[in-house]
Amino acid sequence: MAKLQIDSVDLADEAFRPLVLLITKSVGEAFELQKKRKELPEWMNKNQACEYCNVAYNTLTKKYIPNGLKVSIVDGIERISKQSCDEFLKDHEI
């Protein structure tokens, strides 16, 4: 099988402009999402947990919670920890 070797690429080349713009946009969006996630409290209400997990409210309440996302309830007040969200998502990796 033939081996492809590239010693260098000049991303300033106009042919790479769409790729550079796509990468720049994707990286910017990833940093913004991470910034928003860090600003959320450790113990979140369901709306905040939706934002943290990047899912809709129905997805959280009808899929995530019934499938094991842990919710703490104290005197009727529901909270979901960042750690619980992270563990739930990690447990469901394929």
Sequence and secondary structure as in RCSB ss.txt:
>XXXX:A:sequence
MAKLQIDSVDLADEAFRPLVLLITKSVGEAFELQKKRKELPEWMNKNQACEYCNVAYNTLTKKYIPNGLKVSIVD
GIERISKQSCDEFLKDHEI
>XXXX:A:secstr
          TTSGGGHHHHHHHHHHHHHHHHHHHHHHHS SEE HHHHHHHHT  HHHIIIIITTTT   EEET
TEEEEEHHHHHHHHHHT  
